[in-house]
Amino acid sequence: MSSPVILSISTVFALVGIVLAAIAFSTDNWSEYNVDRELIFLNMRNNASFRESMTPVINKTFQYFDRTYGLFRVCFPVNVPDESGSYRSPFGSNCVNIRDYQIPEDETITRNWSKDQRTRMHLMRTTVAFYIVGLFFLGLCLLTGIIGCWRRHAGLILATGILLLFATLFLAAAMAVWHGVDYMSREVIRADGFELTWQPWLKILTVINYGWSYIISWVAIGLILIASLLMLAAYRSMKEEEADEIEKKAAPYMMSSYYDKTALMPYAYGSYPGYGAYPAANPYYPAPYASQYGGSQYGSYAGYGYAR
């Protein structure tokens, strides 16, 4: 496959991957929590004690609402908790900022945190940091890739492929750390609001899924990895094409040198000094001597080229 074709395919993969990675980073559907509120209200109507215990919290606490989590916000697609301080996000949802890992730390929130909660906080920061570094490498890839494709510069194409590999590495690391955050939130931390402290019936009525932001993030990483490999393949193809062009340019000169005997023999045959063209006299033998043997330095003998 020629290098222009490989470059075209890799450019498409890279551009789609970059767009998807940026969308995943900025949207709020990494994980989705769907709560069956209708069944909760039905139980409240049928059970007085349950109604008394749930009335103060059912409309104020996050875990009783459908919600989606992003890297920076918690959003409520249907109902919004009372007194949540939500605002309209750029994507049209009512959201609340995730404040428990923002810098500087809010001491009113983190003062009584456990060690696990602080570990989760640092992992959340690491996720965002890795993702930002990955997006930074993708920005460099756009610059070097456009210039390299425009000029067909093999060195810039190689640099683009390497930068795409680094971007893939950091984005994949961000996803791995995010899974660590999700695991700690659901399986490790025992604090108010986390899953381990939920009532058993709430766990049954809550369905947790990965959101579309999470899915397109992995799709973006896969596309960027493919684009990086194709960029490296395009670099190799360009180098092979350059070598072929050099050989084609040098071929006429090599063929003429091979077939042109005069290029190897500066003098015509029989024109070297001391070996004059026959039957001319040889300067190393006097004329009488040459004539004595038939006009030649070797003479001419009957039957053997000699003439008496």
Protein Blocks (a to p, Z undefined) as FASTA:
>chain_A
ZZklmmmmmmmmmmmmmmmmmmmmmmcclbccdddfklmmmmmmmmmklmmmmmmmmmmp
mklpccdddfkbccdfkbccehklpacdfkopacdddfklcccddfklmmmpcfklmmmm
mmmmmmmmmmmmmmmmmmmmmmmmmmmmmnopaklmmmmmmmmmmmmmmmmmmmmmmmmm
mmmmmmmmccehiaklpcfklmmmpccdddfklmmmmmmmmmmmmmmmmmmmmmmmmmmm
mmmmmmmmmmmmmmmmmmmmklmmmbaehiaghiacdfbdcfkbcfklmmmnoopanbpa
ehilpaZZ
